[in-house]
Amino acid sequence: SEESKEDFQLTQASQNEDNMGYLQQVQNSEYASVSDIAEDVGQSVVTIIVTTDYTDYFMEYTGESLGSGIIIGVNETELLIVTNAHVVEDVDDTRITFYDGSEVAVNIKGKKSEYDLAVLSAKLSDIPNDAIYSIANIGDSNEIKVGQAAIAVGNSMGYGISVTTGCIGALNKTVTVDSISYKNLIQ
């Protein structure tokens, strides 16, 4: 009815709330803004550079493509990075670039194409001493709820840190791409 339309109002964020600063109150975040989160998480993001050699009409070519990865751990000898399996599919050489531009070769430690996940490793002894990076603080996906704020931080096309915001739209989604079904996805 016309009366109910007039009564309905959305609460607007005040102009003093910088970059979704309400995250601090709504989700008990220690961050005041999306910019603060991106700055902190950005040091955990790497650019993945993959090189592939191929032959076309008897000519040999080398192609290069880029992807994003997240530093998820370290052990006594290596730094561990997670990325999508399709980023490192059928490649001849793989390197990563850290937040500060330092570059190091990585090996594919393992991958599961059905989950589109891969783990890469970089030898600690190969990483420059002045490289700037940090290990991501990984949350518990079992605690995610539909409607919660979400922030994606990556390295789109190798141009540097990219950030986008949204919300968790659905849980346990299944998506089929090229006859491969990816299950239990977070939308």
C-alpha positions as CSV (number, residue, x, y, z in Angstrom):
1,S,0.0,0.0,0.0
2,E,1.0,3.6,-0.4
3,E,1.1,4.1,3.4
4,S,3.7,1.2,3.9
5,K,5.9,2.6,1.2
6,E,6.2,5.9,3.1
7,D,7.0,4.2,6.4
8,F,9.9,2.2,4.8
9,Q,13.3,3.9,5.1
10,L,16.8,2.5,4.8
11,T,19.3,3.6,7.5
12,Q,22.0,5.5,5.7
13,A,25.6,5.4,6.8
14,S,26.8,8.8,8.1
15,Q,29.3,10.7,6.1
16,N,31.8,10.3,9.0
17,E,32.0,6.6,8.4
18,D,35.0,6.1,6.2
19,N,35.2,3.1,3.9
20,M,32.5,1.0,5.7
21,G,33.9,1.9,9.1
22,Y,30.7,0.3,10.5
23,L,32.5,-3.0,10.2
24,Q,34.1,-2.3,13.6
25,Q,30.8,-2.1,15.3
26,V,28.8,-4.7,13.3
27,Q,31.4,-7.5,13.3
28,N,33.7,-6.7,16.2
29,S,36.6,-6.0,13.8
30,E,39.7,-4.3,15.1
31,Y,39.8,-2.4,11.8
32,A,38.2,0.9,11.3
33,S,37.9,0.8,7.5
34,V,38.2,-1.4,4.4
35,S,41.3,0.6,3.6
36,D,42.9,-0.6,6.9
37,I,42.0,-4.2,6.1
38,A,43.4,-3.9,2.5
39,E,46.7,-2.4,3.8
40,D,47.1,-5.2,6.3
41,V,46.0,-8.1,4.1
42,G,47.9,-6.7,1.1
43,Q,51.2,-8.0,2.4
44,S,49.8,-11.5,2.3
45,V,48.8,-11.2,-1.4
46,V,51.3,-12.2,-4.1
47,T,51.2,-12.0,-7.9
48,I,51.7,-15.4,-9.5
49,I,53.6,-15.3,-12.8
50,V,53.4,-18.4,-14.9
51,T,55.3,-19.1,-18.1
52,T,54.2,-21.7,-20.6
53,D,56.1,-22.8,-23.7
54,Y,54.0,-24.0,-26.7
55,T,54.4,-24.7,-30.4
56,D,52.1,-23.4,-33.1
57,Y,52.7,-24.1,-36.8
58,F,56.3,-25.3,-36.0
59,M,57.1,-22.1,-34.2
60,E,58.0,-22.2,-30.5
61,Y,56.5,-19.5,-28.3
62,T,56.6,-18.6,-24.6
63,G,53.5,-17.2,-23.0
64,E,53.1,-15.5,-19.7
65,S,50.0,-15.1,-17.5
66,L,49.3,-13.7,-14.1
67,G,47.2,-14.7,-11.1
68,S,46.7,-14.0,-7.4
69,G,47.8,-16.0,-4.4
70,I,47.7,-15.7,-0.6
71,I,50.5,-16.6,1.7
72,I,49.0,-19.1,4.2
73,G,51.9,-20.5,6.1
74,V,55.5,-21.2,6.7
75,N,57.5,-24.2,7.9
76,E,61.3,-24.7,8.5
77,T,62.2,-24.5,4.9
78,E,59.4,-23.0,2.8
79,L,56.7,-20.4,2.5
80,L,53.3,-21.7,1.4
81,I,51.0,-20.0,-0.9
82,V,47.4,-20.9,-2.0
83,T,46.0,-20.1,-5.4
84,N,43.5,-21.5,-7.9
85,A,44.5,-24.7,-9.6
86,H,43.6,-23.3,-13.1
87,V,46.3,-20.5,-12.5
88,V,49.1,-23.1,-12.5
89,E,47.6,-25.7,-14.9
90,D,50.1,-27.0,-17.5
91,V,52.9,-24.4,-16.8
92,D,56.6,-24.7,-17.3
93,D,57.8,-22.1,-14.8
94,T,56.1,-20.4,-11.9
95,R,57.3,-17.3,-9.9
96,I,55.7,-15.0,-7.4
97,T,56.1,-11.3,-6.7
98,F,55.7,-10.0,-3.2
99,Y,54.1,-6.8,-2.0
100,D,57.3,-4.9,-2.4
101,G,58.1,-6.3,-5.9
102,S,60.6,-8.9,-4.8
103,E,60.4,-12.0,-7.0
104,V,61.1,-15.7,-6.2
105,A,60.6,-19.0,-8.0
106,V,58.0,-21.4,-6.6
107,N,57.2,-25.0,-7.0
108,I,53.7,-26.5,-7.2
109,K,53.4,-28.5,-4.0
110,G,50.0,-29.9,-4.7
111,K,46.7,-29.2,-6.4
112,K,43.2,-30.4,-6.5
113,S,41.5,-29.5,-9.8
114,E,38.1,-30.5,-8.5
115,Y,38.3,-27.8,-5.8
116,D,40.3,-25.4,-8.1
117,L,42.9,-25.1,-5.4
118,A,46.7,-25.3,-5.5
119,V,49.5,-24.9,-3.0
120,L,52.8,-23.4,-4.0
121,S,56.0,-23.4,-2.1
122,A,59.0,-21.0,-2.1
123,K,62.2,-21.9,-0.5
124,L,62.9,-19.6,2.4
125,S,66.6,-19.5,1.4
126,D,65.6,-18.1,-2.0
127,I,63.5,-15.2,-0.7
128,P,65.4,-11.9,-0.5
129,N,66.1,-10.8,3.1
130,D,64.4,-7.4,2.5
131,A,61.2,-8.9,0.9
132,I,58.0,-7.5,2.5
133,Y,55.3,-10.2,3.1
134,S,53.2,-11.6,5.9
135,I,51.2,-14.7,6.5
136,A,47.4,-14.3,6.1
137,N,45.3,-14.8,9.2
138,I,42.9,-17.5,7.9
139,G,39.4,-17.5,9.4
140,D,37.0,-20.4,10.0
141,S,34.6,-20.9,7.1
142,N,32.2,-22.8,9.4
143,E,31.6,-19.5,11.2
144,I,30.4,-17.6,8.0
145,K,26.8,-16.5,7.9
146,V,24.8,-15.3,4.9
147,G,24.6,-11.5,5.0
148,Q,28.0,-10.9,6.6
149,A,30.3,-8.3,5.0
150,A,33.0,-9.7,2.7
151,I,36.1,-8.1,1.4
152,A,38.1,-9.6,-1.4
153,V,41.8,-8.6,-1.7
154,G,43.8,-9.8,-4.7
155,N,46.3,-8.7,-7.3
156,S,44.1,-8.3,-10.4
157,M,46.0,-8.8,-13.6
158,G,49.3,-8.0,-11.8
159,Y,48.5,-4.3,-11.5
160,G,48.9,-4.3,-7.8
161,I,46.5,-4.7,-4.9
162,S,42.8,-4.8,-5.9
163,V,39.9,-4.6,-3.4
164,T,36.2,-5.1,-3.6
165,T,33.5,-5.4,-1.0
166,G,30.2,-7.1,-0.8
167,C,28.4,-9.6,1.4
168,I,28.1,-13.4,1.8
169,G,25.2,-14.2,-0.5
170,A,24.9,-17.9,-0.1
171,L,26.7,-21.0,1.3
172,N,27.3,-24.5,0.0
173,K,26.8,-23.5,-3.6
174,T,27.7,-25.8,-6.5
175,V,29.0,-24.4,-9.8
176,T,29.8,-26.5,-12.9
177,V,32.4,-25.2,-15.3
178,D,33.6,-27.3,-18.3
179,S,31.9,-30.4,-16.8
180,I,33.8,-30.0,-13.5
181,S,31.5,-29.4,-10.4
182,Y,32.9,-27.2,-7.7
183,K,31.0,-27.9,-4.4
184,N,30.5,-26.3,-1.1
185,L,31.4,-22.8,-2.4
186,I,30.8,-19.5,-0.7
187,Q,29.0,-16.9,-2.8
